[in-house]
Amino acid sequence: MICRTPAQGDSESVWIKSSYSSNGNEGDCVEVAAAPDTVLVRDSKNMRGPMLAFEERAWAEFTMYAAEG
């Protein structure tokens, strides 16, 4: 896992909000975007803040694990 600043991220990335995020004003939202060989994750309340970068394989393993629970 790598922590990136917005300047290191792809500003043209298409960010997708988690389907588990609330639609209200609670603000507990996570967004993901695909970048070359990487999946970026950020807090939608702080879009200009830091983001996490995961290798594609690590992200795939995480999502499979999360789907089991």
Summary of the structure (lengths in Angstrom):
residues: 69
radius of gyration: 12.2
end to end distance: 22.0
largest distance: 34.7
contacts: 154
relative contact order: 0.24
helix: 28%
strand: 32%
